[in-house]
Amino acid sequence: MVVTMLVCFTSCERIDAGHEGILVNLYGSDRGVDDVNLVTGWVYFNPFSQSVYEYPTYVQTVDYPAFTINAKDGSEFTVDPTISLKIVDGKAPVIFKKYRKEVKDIINGPLFNHVRDAFRIQLNKFTTDEIVSMRDSLEKAVEKQLVATLSRENFQLEQLTSGLKYPETIVAAVNAKNKAVQQAQQAANEVKVAEAQARKLVVAAEAEAEANRLRTQALTPAVLQKAWIDKWDGSVPSVITAGNSQTFLDISKFK
């Protein structure tokens, strides 16, 4: 009874949700992977001639170690990729039959090689300047190649982040260029400020000159005479010099 209970206990396994169960025949003419994909739940099998493996079918995010790749013109770039992927539903037995490894070993082994090859092939097509100015196109090309490659391996690519890092010389050159652009922009702004201030002074001078001109035009003889009359206090000068140099005295001033 104990042996029977032990056999029954070891001949069943529960496949968790988000996994696919794989029934492997260890002996016999049909040794290999059974063509039936086991779903979640309790699975009963012969522990003497069969084994059950579980492959996760949910999305997994993998942060691969960084590596270096040369561009078309020889510049060395660092790639620190992170990808999210999953097994295509129903394809776990096919993957196991090909590799006979755990999923994590497949992801960190053959799939990592595919990721590295995709970056190597695509970066070799671009020069340094093209990588800097067309980074989005480069990453799309890598992603397109990886989608096709992983599909052949029965994996589905969900997301890719390249983590592309430029060489120090390129970073320094870009920083210098940006600094020069900023300085040029600052100088241009200063010129615009100086021009605005100069125009302000010109406008003020022109306005003052126009005001003076208008005031001068307004000083007609009649206006001047009126202004003189308005300011006269009624007194007459004691001595008046006529135009012919003759002098007249106002005797009313003498007592």
C-alpha positions in Angstrom: 0.0 0.0 0.0 2.9 2.3 0.8 4.6 1.6 -2.5 1.3 2.2 -4.3 0.7 5.5 -2.6 4.3 6.6 -3.3 3.9 5.7 -7.0 0.6 7.6 -7.2 2.1 10.6 -5.4 5.1 10.7 -7.8 3.1 10.0 -11.0 1.1 13.3 -10.9 2.1 16.9 -11.1 0.3 20.1 -11.1 1.0 22.5 -14.0 0.8 26.1 -12.8 -1.1 28.8 -14.6 1.1 30.6 -17.1 3.0 27.5 -17.9 2.8 24.7 -20.5 3.5 21.1 -19.4 5.7 18.9 -21.6 5.4 15.2 -21.4 8.7 13.5 -22.3 8.9 9.8 -23.1 12.2 8.5 -21.7 12.1 5.0 -23.2 10.5 3.1 -26.1 10.2 3.7 -29.8 8.3 7.0 -29.2 11.1 8.4 -27.1 11.0 12.2 -27.3 8.4 14.9 -26.8 4.8 13.8 -26.9 2.8 15.8 -29.5 0.2 16.7 -26.9 0.6 20.0 -25.1 -0.5 19.6 -21.6 -2.5 22.5 -20.1 -2.7 23.7 -16.6 -4.0 21.4 -13.9 -3.0 18.0 -12.6 -1.1 15.7 -15.0 -0.8 12.0 -14.5 2.2 10.1 -16.0 4.3 7.0 -15.7 7.3 8.0 -13.5 9.3 5.1 -14.8 9.2 6.0 -18.5 8.0 9.6 -18.6 8.9 13.0 -17.2 7.0 16.2 -17.1 8.6 19.6 -17.6 7.1 23.1 -17.2 7.9 26.0 -19.5 6.6 29.5 -18.5 4.5 31.1 -21.2 4.2 34.6 -19.5 6.3 37.6 -20.6 9.8 37.6 -19.2 12.2 40.6 -19.1 15.8 39.8 -19.5 18.7 42.3 -18.8 21.6 40.9 -20.9 25.2 41.8 -20.1 26.7 44.6 -22.0 28.9 44.0 -25.1 30.8 46.0 -27.7 30.2 46.2 -31.4 32.1 48.0 -34.1 30.4 50.4 -36.5 31.0 50.3 -40.3 33.9 52.8 -39.9 35.5 51.0 -37.0 34.2 53.0 -34.0 33.3 50.9 -31.0 29.9 51.2 -29.5 28.6 49.6 -26.2 25.3 47.8 -26.3 23.5 47.0 -23.0 20.2 45.4 -24.2 17.1 44.6 -22.2 14.4 42.5 -23.9 10.9 41.3 -23.0 9.8 38.1 -24.7 7.6 35.0 -24.3 7.2 31.6 -25.7 4.7 31.4 -28.5 1.6 29.6 -27.1 1.6 25.9 -27.8 5.3 25.8 -28.9 6.9 24.8 -25.6 7.3 21.1 -26.7 8.9 22.1 -30.0 11.5 24.3 -28.1 12.2 21.6 -25.6 12.7 19.0 -28.3 15.3 21.3 -30.0 17.3 22.3 -27.0 16.3 20.0 -24.1 17.2 22.8 -21.7 15.5 24.9 -19.1 14.0 28.1 -20.5 16.4 30.3 -18.6 19.3 28.4 -20.2 17.9 28.9 -23.7 17.3 32.6 -23.1 20.8 33.2 -21.7 22.4 31.0 -24.3 21.1 30.7 -27.9 18.8 33.7 -27.6 21.5 35.9 -26.3 23.7 34.9 -29.3 20.8 35.9 -31.6 20.5 39.3 -29.9 24.2 40.0 -30.1 24.3 38.9 -33.8 21.4 41.2 -34.6 23.2 44.2 -33.2 26.5 43.2 -34.8 24.9 42.8 -38.3 23.0 46.1 -38.2 25.7 48.2 -36.6 28.1 47.1 -39.3 25.8 48.7 -41.8 26.0 52.2 -40.3 28.8 54.7 -39.9 29.4 56.5 -36.7 27.7 59.7 -37.9 24.7 57.7 -39.2 24.4 55.9 -35.8 24.4 59.2 -34.0 22.0 60.9 -36.4 19.8 57.9 -37.3 19.7 55.9 -34.0 16.0 55.3 -34.3 16.4 53.7 -37.7 19.2 51.5 -36.4 17.2 50.3 -33.5 14.2 49.6 -35.7 16.4 47.5 -38.0 17.7 45.5 -35.0 14.2 45.0 -33.7 13.0 43.8 -37.1 15.7 41.2 -37.4 15.2 40.0 -33.8 11.4 39.6 -34.4 12.1 37.3 -37.4 14.9 35.4 -35.7 13.0 34.8 -32.4 9.9 33.8 -34.3 11.9 31.0 -35.9 12.9 29.9 -32.4 9.2 30.0 -31.4 9.7 33.1 -29.1 7.7 36.3 -29.4 9.6 39.6 -28.9 7.5 42.1 -26.9 10.0 44.9 -26.3 13.6 45.8 -27.0 15.8 48.5 -25.4 19.2 48.7 -26.9 21.0 50.7 -24.1 23.3 51.9 -26.9 26.3 54.0 -25.5 28.5 56.1 -27.7 32.3 56.1 -27.5 33.8 58.8 -25.2 35.3 60.6 -28.2 31.8 60.9 -29.8 30.3 62.1 -26.5 33.0 64.7 -26.2 32.5 65.9 -29.8 28.8 66.1 -29.4 29.1 68.1 -26.1 31.6 70.5 -27.8 29.3 71.0 -30.7 26.3 71.6 -28.4 28.4 74.1 -26.4 29.4 75.9 -29.6 25.8 76.1 -30.7 24.7 77.4 -27.3 27.5 80.1 -27.4 26.6 81.1 -30.9 23.0 81.4 -29.9 23.9 83.4 -26.8 26.0 85.8 -29.0 23.1 86.1 -31.4 20.8 87.0 -28.6 23.2 89.6 -27.3 23.5 91.1 -30.7 19.7 91.3 -30.9 19.5 93.0 -27.5 22.2 95.5 -28.6 20.3 96.2 -31.8 17.1 96.6 -29.9 18.7 99.1 -27.5 20.3 101.0 -30.4 16.9 101.2 -32.2 15.4 102.4 -28.9 17.9 105.3 -28.7 17.4 106.1 -32.4 13.6 106.2 -31.9 14.0 108.4 -28.9 16.3 110.8 -30.7 14.0 110.9 -33.7 11.1 111.7 -31.5 13.0 114.5 -29.7 14.1 116.0 -33.0 10.5 115.8 -34.3 9.2 117.5 -31.2 11.8 120.3 -31.5 10.9 120.7 -35.1 7.2 121.0 -34.3 7.9 123.5 -31.5 10.1 125.6 -33.9 7.4 125.7 -36.5 4.9 126.8 -33.9 6.9 129.9 -32.9 5.4 132.3 -35.5 5.8 136.1 -35.1 2.2 136.4 -33.8 2.8 133.7 -31.2 6.1 135.4 -30.1 4.3 138.8 -29.9 1.5 137.3 -27.8 4.0 135.7 -25.5 5.8 139.0 -25.1 2.6 140.8 -24.4 1.5 138.2 -21.9 4.8 138.5 -20.0 4.9 142.4 -20.2 4.3 144.1 -16.8 3.3 147.5 -18.3 6.6 149.3 -17.6 8.5 151.2 -20.3 12.3 151.2 -20.5 14.0 154.4 -19.2 16.2 154.5 -22.3 15.2 153.5 -25.7 17.6 153.2 -28.5 16.1 153.6 -31.9 17.2 152.0 -35.1 19.2 155.1 -36.1 21.2 155.0 -32.9 19.2 157.9 -31.4 18.5 157.6 -27.7 15.3 158.8 -26.0 14.9 159.3 -22.3 11.7 158.8 -20.5 11.6 162.0 -18.5 8.7 160.7 -16.5 11.2 158.6 -14.6 13.1 161.7 -13.3 11.8 163.6 -10.3 
